[in-house]
Amino acid sequence: MSNHLFDALLGSHAQDSRCLVRLPSGATLSRADLYTLSGRYANLLIERGVAAGDRVAVQVDKSPEAVALYLATVRAGGVFLPLNTAYTGKEIEYFIDDAEPTLFVCDPTRASEFDNLQTTVLSLDAAGGGSFTAAADTLGAEFDTVARAPDDLAAILYTSGTTGLSKGAMLSHDNLLSNALTLVDYWGFEQDDVLLHALPIFHTHGLFVATNVVLLAGASMIFLPRFDLEAMITQLPRATALMGVPTFYTRLLADARFDRELVAHMRLFISGSAPLLAETHVEFESRTGHRILERYGMTETNMNTSNPYHGERRAGTVGLPLPGVDIRITDAESGASLAAGETGMVEVRGPNVFRGYWRKPEKTAQEFRADGFFVTGDMGVIDADGYLQIVGREKDLIISGGYNIYPKQIETEIDALDGVVESAVFGAADPDLGEIVVAAVVTEAGAALDADAIIDAIRPSLARFKLPRRVEFVAELPRNAMGKVQKNLLRERYG
């Protein structure tokens, strides 16, 4: 039995000297280099006790070495668990307690924060240094890849719930591989492609879509640490494709240097992780002559739909179901299927759909229909031609700059502050980030609280992207007859 995912991504490239990763400095890494690194890293994982099925949790900056660690984990039979680099120590403790990884790899500057974790802690920095690489450098690169089946777990990605408790989405080898193979074909990726990679690699978009697609296609990528406008303008002439969140495109359009001449050679621009405004579609096409290809996916399913590479890319829609993926719209209450043109719950079924939530069988059962369809929580409508439009979310998820933010976690921190009676957190439209976090707060009479005091008080407990951009003080929160806070009214008033 082979290692289903690793063998497809890198297993046949032990001697491949073609460039895979190019850094802004001009330094390059070949597939053979990555294969060698994965062997050393896999040997270290085994040495430190990682067995087949064990979790390896990682909170590190983006680097080729971090990609090698992902591949080494899969190669060693482990389960890769990437964590947002913005998560605080308090947030990390929850993930470690829940997933019980055999090993946790973090940035060297933060290692002292995790002395009390019930797991082995090693470090890896953005330049590829740290105790992890120091230990791996003492080991050989020869490694007998651990056999894993298509249904074996390859990764766990945590996605928060509206209760504030994060859930680990269990993704199998076949979930990841089948989806990446489909995208390579559907988006026309080939060996000559050069992807401008400015996404983080701790979530589906940057790791399992962008990186896996490049590996499978035999293509290469320009590896930027993060979105940086100057770097993007500089590197675009060397690229053929870009995957980004809507914020990438609004910021590029705000720069006069981003014009038709700069991107005349480009083959494809892809947008996802958050809705792209129809006016951004129009402005982008007018400025560049290119029409952005928008697609729809989520942590639990990878990619579900896409506007076509060849064919009409419809602004305001996320396209058609990918080959092998079934999409239907149902009544949220009864689960009954709805006709084209009717708005309801988006449900999805296919080889891309995850295996369930880590150690939450009851939650898993709630989210799946008897016939295998996963209930996404997104509300949508399919038109007569089969194009899906996402019209909203059943729950109050905020998507800011491509990051998912769940209000309950923020509300819990605010409500715990002295002088606060209650709060309600919601999203407000923003032309750059898509949405920003806004908190409506009711305070006790005479409480000496202002917006800065509230944000400063919760800052140590929340990742920066979750912090409210605005705090509105209100006498009371609007409620319906059942006592439920009506966030729609808050959005209308402050959005």
C-alpha positions as semicolon CSV with decimal commas, in nm:
position;residue;x (nm);y (nm);z (nm)
1;M;0,000;0,000;0,000
2;S;0,133;0,346;-0,089
3;N;0,105;0,676;0,091
4;H;-0,195;0,806;-0,101
5;L;-0,134;1,180;-0,074
6;F;0,245;1,210;-0,041
7;D;0,318;0,980;-0,334
8;A;0,101;1,194;-0,561
9;L;0,234;1,530;-0,440
10;L;0,605;1,460;-0,414
11;G;0,682;1,089;-0,405
12;S;0,803;1,066;-0,765
13;H;1,020;1,379;-0,752
14;A;1,325;1,263;-0,555
15;Q;1,554;1,356;-0,847
16;D;1,353;1,647;-0,994
17;S;1,578;1,955;-1,009
18;R;1,315;2,189;-1,153
19;C;1,242;2,501;-0,949
20;L;0,943;2,461;-0,722
21;V;0,968;2,759;-0,487
22;R;1,121;3,098;-0,565
23;L;1,164;3,344;-0,278
24;P;1,164;3,726;-0,316
25;S;1,539;3,718;-0,247
26;G;1,590;3,511;-0,561
27;A;1,671;3,192;-0,369
28;T;1,507;2,878;-0,506
29;L;1,409;2,534;-0,387
30;S;1,361;2,239;-0,621
31;R;1,130;1,942;-0,584
32;A;1,435;1,728;-0,507
33;D;1,533;1,973;-0,232
34;L;1,185;1,950;-0,084
35;Y;1,192;1,572;-0,106
36;T;1,523;1,564;0,082
37;L;1,392;1,799;0,350
38;S;1,077;1,591;0,390
39;G;1,293;1,284;0,454
40;R;1,499;1,452;0,726
41;Y;1,189;1,599;0,885
42;A;1,001;1,269;0,871
43;N;1,294;1,096;1,043
44;L;1,280;1,356;1,320
45;L;0,903;1,314;1,360
46;I;0,945;0,939;1,406
47;E;1,236;0,996;1,645
48;R;1,017;1,226;1,856
49;G;0,742;0,966;1,883
50;V;0,505;1,047;1,598
51;A;0,329;0,730;1,485
52;A;0,072;0,674;1,213
53;G;-0,241;0,873;1,297
54;D;-0,068;1,100;1,550
55;R;-0,122;1,473;1,522
56;V;0,154;1,726;1,456
57;A;0,037;2,079;1,546
58;V;0,215;2,369;1,378
59;Q;0,200;2,745;1,438
60;V;0,485;2,890;1,233
61;D;0,550;3,164;0,980
62;K;0,526;3,084;0,611
63;S;0,841;2,929;0,466
64;P;0,948;2,647;0,233
65;E;1,052;2,458;0,547
66;A;0,695;2,483;0,677
67;V;0,571;2,324;0,352
68;A;0,834;2,052;0,397
69;L;0,703;1,992;0,749
70;Y;0,350;1,946;0,612
71;L;0,473;1,695;0,356
72;A;0,695;1,519;0,612
73;T;0,400;1,477;0,847
74;V;0,195;1,314;0,572
75;R;0,496;1,106;0,466
76;A;0,545;0,980;0,823
77;G;0,179;0,879;0,843
78;G;0,087;1,164;1,077
79;V;-0,200;1,413;1,073
80;F;-0,102;1,775;1,000
81;L;-0,269;2,040;1,216
82;P;-0,183;2,396;1,102
83;L;-0,279;2,684;1,332
84;N;-0,324;3,053;1,255
85;T;-0,009;3,245;1,346
86;A;-0,222;3,515;1,509
87;Y;-0,369;3,284;1,773
88;T;-0,278;3,375;2,130
89;G;-0,129;3,137;2,383
90;K;-0,469;3,098;2,545
91;E;-0,624;2,996;2,214
92;I;-0,341;2,753;2,139
93;E;-0,397;2,575;2,471
94;Y;-0,748;2,479;2,361
95;F;-0,628;2,324;2,035
96;I;-0,350;2,130;2,210
97;D;-0,589;2,000;2,477
98;D;-0,846;1,898;2,216
99;A;-0,621;1,744;1,950
100;E;-0,355;1,601;2,184
101;P;-0,072;1,627;1,930
102;T;0,246;1,429;1,984
103;L;0,447;1,732;1,874
104;F;0,389;2,108;1,857
105;V;0,612;2,326;1,638
106;C;0,603;2,702;1,698
107;D;0,806;3,017;1,634
108;P;1,122;3,036;1,849
109;T;1,021;3,375;1,989
110;R;0,708;3,218;2,138
111;A;0,844;2,886;2,259
112;S;0,861;3,003;2,622
113;E;0,484;3,063;2,617
114;F;0,426;2,691;2,577
115;D;0,648;2,545;2,849
116;N;0,345;2,399;3,027
117;L;0,184;2,229;2,728
118;Q;0,136;1,854;2,761
119;T;0,334;1,778;2,445
120;T;0,683;1,807;2,299
121;V;0,757;2,160;2,173
122;L;1,010;2,242;1,898
123;S;1,060;2,564;1,701
124;L;1,084;2,676;1,339
125;D;1,126;3,036;1,221
126;A;1,051;3,213;0,894
127;A;1,410;3,168;0,775
128;G;1,400;2,792;0,833
129;G;1,595;2,803;1,159
130;G;1,501;2,682;1,506
131;S;1,532;2,372;1,721
132;F;1,328;2,162;1,477
133;T;1,563;2,214;1,184
134;A;1,872;2,195;1,405
135;A;1,763;1,850;1,519
136;A;1,660;1,740;1,169
137;D;1,995;1,847;1,022
138;T;2,166;1,575;1,225
139;L;1,956;1,305;1,058
140;G;1,974;1,139;0,719
141;A;1,735;1,208;0,431
142;E;1,659;0,843;0,355
143;F;1,312;0,754;0,480
144;D;1,075;0,467;0,409
145;T;0,747;0,648;0,347
146;V;0,471;0,520;0,574
147;A;0,183;0,356;0,388
148;R;-0,155;0,527;0,427
149;A;-0,489;0,453;0,263
150;P;-0,718;0,702;0,087
151;D;-0,956;0,716;0,387
152;D;-0,681;0,769;0,646
153;L;-0,661;1,116;0,798
154;A;-0,406;1,357;0,650
155;A;-0,500;1,679;0,830
156;I;-0,721;1,842;1,087
157;L;-0,822;2,204;1,036
158;Y;-1,002;2,386;1,313
159;T;-1,307;2,588;1,223
160;S;-1,482;2,782;1,498
161;G;-1,848;2,738;1,583
162;T;-2,094;3,006;1,685
163;T;-2,075;2,868;2,040
164;G;-1,713;2,980;2,044
165;L;-1,578;2,624;2,065
166;S;-1,359;2,538;1,768
167;K;-1,422;2,212;1,584
168;G;-1,152;2,010;1,412
169;A;-1,250;1,915;1,057
170;M;-1,096;1,576;0,975
171;L;-0,964;1,565;0,618
172;S;-0,852;1,239;0,460
173;H;-0,581;1,173;0,204
174;D;-0,848;1,134;-0,062
175;N;-1,034;1,449;0,044
176;L;-0,724;1,654;-0,029
177;L;-0,592;1,465;-0,330
178;S;-0,919;1,425;-0,518
179;N;-0,995;1,795;-0,484
180;A;-0,649;1,909;-0,592
181;L;-0,655;1,678;-0,895
182;T;-0,992;1,821;-0,996
183;L;-0,868;2,180;-0,962
184;V;-0,551;2,118;-1,165
185;D;-0,767;1,998;-1,452
186;Y;-1,056;2,243;-1,410
187;W;-0,831;2,550;-1,389
188;G;-0,586;2,434;-1,654
189;F;-0,267;2,431;-1,445
190;E;0,042;2,299;-1,627
191;Q;0,418;2,273;-1,574
192;D;0,483;2,617;-1,721
193;D;0,257;2,791;-1,469
194;V;0,407;3,015;-1,202
195;L;0,169;3,087;-0,915
196;L;0,217;3,410;-0,721
197;H;0,159;3,267;-0,372
198;A;0,086;3,540;-0,117
199;L;-0,164;3,345;0,095
200;P;-0,094;3,212;0,444
201;I;-0,043;2,835;0,461
202;F;-0,233;2,761;0,781
203;H;-0,569;2,714;0,609
204;T;-0,728;2,540;0,312
205;H;-0,682;2,816;0,054
206;G;-0,307;2,866;0,083
207;L;-0,204;2,508;0,164
208;F;-0,450;2,256;0,024
209;V;-0,559;2,457;-0,279
210;A;-0,264;2,671;-0,386
211;T;0,030;2,455;-0,277
212;N;-0,120;2,115;-0,357
213;V;-0,228;2,233;-0,703
214;V;0,124;2,358;-0,782
215;L;0,278;2,031;-0,663
216;L;0,040;1,813;-0,862
217;A;0,067;2,021;-1,180
218;G;0,446;2,020;-1,177
219;A;0,429;2,401;-1,172
220;S;0,626;2,648;-0,959
221;M;0,542;2,931;-0,722
222;I;0,677;3,266;-0,612
223;F;0,652;3,239;-0,235
224;L;0,574;3,573;-0,068
225;P;0,560;3,574;0,315
226;R;0,232;3,766;0,303
227;F;0,038;4,009;0,089
228;D;0,259;4,311;0,029
229;L;0,154;4,554;-0,241
230;E;0,506;4,649;-0,349
231;A;0,614;4,286;-0,367
232;M;0,302;4,192;-0,562
233;I;0,360;4,466;-0,820
234;T;0,725;4,361;-0,851
235;Q;0,658;3,988;-0,885
236;L;0,349;3,987;-1,108
237;P;0,554;4,009;-1,432
238;R;0,714;3,673;-1,338
239;A;0,384;3,496;-1,264
240;T;0,111;3,339;-1,475
241;A;-0,156;3,292;-1,204
242;L;-0,266;3,446;-0,877
243;M;-0,492;3,302;-0,607
244;G;-0,617;3,554;-0,354
245;V;-0,893;3,679;-0,131
246;P;-1,103;3,978;-0,242
247;T;-0,886;4,212;-0,035
248;F;-0,590;4,132;-0,264
249;Y;-0,782;4,257;-0,563
250;T;-0,927;4,571;-0,405
251;R;-0,580;4,674;-0,288
252;L;-0,423;4,607;-0,627
253;L;-0,696;4,810;-0,797
254;A;-0,624;5,101;-0,561
255;D;-0,273;5,128;-0,711
256;A;-0,241;5,305;-1,046
257;R;0,054;5,082;-1,144
258;F;-0,180;4,784;-1,158
259;D;-0,289;4,813;-1,517
260;R;-0,346;4,617;-1,836
261;E;0,020;4,624;-1,938
262;L;0,143;4,486;-1,605
263;V;-0,076;4,174;-1,628
264;A;-0,114;4,124;-2,004
265;H;0,086;3,799;-1,981
266;M;-0,118;3,654;-1,690
267;R;-0,331;3,345;-1,749
268;L;-0,563;3,337;-1,448
269;F;-0,678;3,532;-1,143
270;I;-0,874;3,331;-0,883
271;S;-1,063;3,468;-0,583
272;G;-1,211;3,291;-0,283
273;S;-1,246;3,264;0,097
274;A;-1,495;3,553;0,100
275;P;-1,754;3,699;-0,139
276;L;-1,617;3,917;-0,418
277;L;-1,828;4,225;-0,487
278;A;-1,977;4,241;-0,835
279;E;-1,838;4,592;-0,879
280;T;-1,488;4,458;-0,810
281;H;-1,542;4,209;-1,094
282;V;-1,642;4,489;-1,327
283;E;-1,363;4,727;-1,229
284;F;-1,100;4,452;-1,252
285;E;-1,206;4,352;-1,603
286;S;-1,220;4,714;-1,716
287;R;-0,872;4,786;-1,579
288;T;-0,692;4,469;-1,686
289;G;-0,895;4,288;-1,949
290;H;-0,901;3,981;-1,722
291;R;-1,215;3,844;-1,558
292;I;-1,160;3,707;-1,208
293;L;-1,259;3,344;-1,158
294;E;-1,451;3,315;-0,832
295;R;-1,498;2,983;-0,655
296;Y;-1,657;2,853;-0,333
297;G;-1,514;2,628;-0,069
298;M;-1,483;2,586;0,304
299;T;-1,262;2,420;0,562
300;E;-1,476;2,108;0,578
301;T;-1,502;2,051;0,204
302;N;-1,212;2,215;0,022
303;M;-1,351;2,352;-0,307
304;N;-1,712;2,283;-0,404
305;T;-1,788;2,506;-0,701
306;S;-1,605;2,725;-0,947
307;N;-1,677;2,956;-1,231
308;P;-1,548;2,789;-1,547
309;Y;-1,201;2,843;-1,690
310;H;-1,348;2,810;-2,038
311;G;-1,693;2,963;-2,035
312;E;-1,890;3,240;-1,871
313;R;-1,763;3,367;-1,537
314;R;-2,065;3,529;-1,380
315;A;-2,009;3,815;-1,138
316;G;-2,192;3,765;-0,810
317;T;-2,187;3,387;-0,839
318;V;-1,939;3,121;-0,728
319;G;-1,998;2,917;-1,041
320;L;-2,094;2,557;-1,106
321;P;-2,041;2,240;-0,902
322;L;-1,696;2,093;-0,963
323;P;-1,683;1,753;-1,139
324;G;-1,777;1,480;-0,893
325;V;-1,937;1,725;-0,648
326;D;-2,313;1,743;-0,591
327;I;-2,473;2,069;-0,474
328;R;-2,834;2,115;-0,374
329;I;-3,045;2,385;-0,210
330;T;-3,281;2,274;0,067
331;D;-3,531;2,416;0,309
332;A;-3,331;2,485;0,623
333;E;-3,600;2,348;0,851
334;S;-3,732;2,042;0,667
335;G;-3,435;1,953;0,449
336;A;-3,661;1,927;0,145
337;S;-3,492;2,007;-0,187
338;L;-3,582;2,339;-0,346
339;A;-3,619;2,425;-0,712
340;A;-3,386;2,646;-0,915
341;G;-3,431;3,010;-0,822
342;E;-3,538;2,936;-0,464
343;T;-3,317;3,043;-0,175
344;G;-3,226;2,793;0,095
345;M;-2,949;2,598;0,263
346;V;-2,647;2,496;0,055
347;E;-2,567;2,125;0,092
348;V;-2,273;1,945;-0,067
349;R;-2,168;1,585;-0,127
350;G;-1,854;1,447;-0,290
351;P;-1,508;1,299;-0,235
352;N;-1,391;1,642;-0,116
353;V;-1,623;1,643;0,188
354;F;-1,452;1,583;0,521
355;R;-1,488;1,278;0,745
356;G;-1,647;1,463;1,036
357;Y;-1,547;1,670;1,338
358;W;-1,264;1,548;1,559
359;R;-1,403;1,375;1,868
360;K;-1,748;1,528;1,811
361;P;-1,962;1,244;1,672
362;E;-2,288;1,408;1,779
363;K;-2,199;1,734;1,601
364;T;-2,091;1,536;1,296
365;A;-2,424;1,352;1,287
366;Q;-2,614;1,683;1,309
367;E;-2,435;1,826;1,007
368;F;-2,485;1,535;0,766
369;R;-2,803;1,417;0,596
370;A;-2,875;1,045;0,576
371;D;-2,781;1,043;0,206
372;G;-2,435;1,188;0,273
373;F;-2,495;1,557;0,202
374;F;-2,313;1,799;0,433
375;V;-2,516;2,098;0,557
376;T;-2,283;2,395;0,502
377;G;-2,466;2,663;0,699
378;D;-2,451;2,893;0,395
379;M;-2,764;3,018;0,229
380;G;-2,770;3,022;-0,148
381;V;-2,965;3,001;-0,470
382;I;-2,895;2,811;-0,793
383;D;-3,009;2,974;-1,115
384;A;-3,156;2,801;-1,418
385;D;-2,808;2,749;-1,566
386;G;-2,672;2,585;-1,252
387;Y;-2,464;2,877;-1,120
388;L;-2,461;2,908;-0,741
389;Q;-2,494;3,240;-0,563
390;I;-2,421;3,263;-0,190
391;V;-2,669;3,509;-0,048
392;G;-2,584;3,497;0,320
393;R;-2,505;3,277;0,616
394;E;-2,744;3,100;0,843
395;K;-2,530;3,201;1,136
396;D;-2,352;3,522;1,210
397;L;-2,014;3,441;1,068
398;I;-1,799;3,744;0,983
399;I;-1,545;3,711;0,700
400;S;-1,277;3,981;0,717
401;G;-0,986;3,975;0,477
402;G;-1,057;3,609;0,404
403;Y;-1,054;3,506;0,773
404;N;-1,356;3,352;0,941
405;I;-1,453;3,525;1,266
406;Y;-1,726;3,398;1,495
407;P;-1,890;3,666;1,713
408;K;-1,958;3,448;2,018
409;Q;-1,592;3,417;2,111
410;I;-1,548;3,794;2,104
411;E;-1,873;3,855;2,293
412;T;-1,761;3,617;2,569
413;E;-1,442;3,817;2,624
414;I;-1,622;4,153;2,623
415;D;-1,903;4,036;2,851
416;A;-1,647;3,925;3,111
417;L;-1,514;4,280;3,153
418;D;-1,605;4,481;3,462
419;G;-1,868;4,739;3,379
420;V;-2,010;4,551;3,078
421;V;-2,369;4,432;3,092
422;E;-2,375;4,255;2,754
423;S;-2,253;4,283;2,400
424;A;-2,336;4,181;2,045
425;V;-2,071;4,144;1,776
426;F;-2,150;4,160;1,405
427;G;-1,995;4,241;1,071
428;A;-2,017;4,569;0,885
429;A;-1,940;4,608;0,516
430;D;-1,591;4,732;0,432
431;P;-1,458;4,801;0,079
432;D;-1,112;4,669;0,162
433;L;-1,160;4,372;0,399
434;G;-1,511;4,276;0,291
435;E;-1,634;4,304;0,649
436;I;-1,499;4,448;0,972
437;V;-1,582;4,347;1,327
438;V;-1,815;4,583;1,515
439;A;-1,919;4,542;1,879
440;A;-2,234;4,692;2,028
441;V;-2,185;4,718;2,403
442;V;-2,423;4,790;2,691
443;T;-2,242;4,917;3,002
444;E;-2,340;4,959;3,362
445;A;-2,440;5,309;3,471
446;G;-2,132;5,515;3,550
447;A;-1,887;5,263;3,400
448;A;-1,569;5,437;3,285
449;L;-1,524;5,242;2,963
450;D;-1,441;5,364;2,618
451;A;-1,370;5,178;2,295
452;D;-0,992;5,173;2,345
453;A;-1,026;5,034;2,697
454;I;-1,244;4,746;2,578
455;I;-1,018;4,657;2,286
456;D;-0,704;4,676;2,501
457;A;-0,865;4,453;2,765
458;I;-0,949;4,172;2,524
459;R;-0,635;4,202;2,309
460;P;-0,433;3,937;2,503
461;S;-0,704;3,674;2,451
462;L;-0,787;3,717;2,083
463;A;-0,601;3,708;1,755
464;R;-0,555;4,054;1,610
465;F;-0,788;3,996;1,316
466;K;-1,074;3,921;1,560
467;L;-1,048;4,252;1,748
468;P;-1,335;4,498;1,684
469;R;-1,252;4,784;1,452
470;R;-1,542;4,980;1,603
471;V;-1,721;4,977;1,937
472;E;-2,069;5,129;1,956
473;F;-2,216;5,197;2,301
474;V;-2,592;5,141;2,318
475;A;-2,854;5,169;2,593
476;E;-2,989;4,822;2,513
477;L;-2,964;4,553;2,249
478;P;-3,261;4,509;2,014
479;R;-3,450;4,186;2,080
480;N;-3,748;4,007;1,933
481;A;-4,046;3,871;2,126
482;M;-3,848;3,559;2,216
483;G;-3,565;3,763;2,363
484;K;-3,318;3,688;2,083
485;V;-3,081;3,971;1,993
486;Q;-3,166;4,101;1,646
487;K;-2,826;4,151;1,491
488;N;-2,986;4,236;1,161
489;L;-3,111;4,560;1,318
490;L;-2,764;4,637;1,451
491;R;-2,617;4,579;1,106
492;E;-2,877;4,810;0,951
493;R;-2,800;5,082;1,204
494;Y;-2,421;5,057;1,221
495;G;-2,327;4,867;0,906
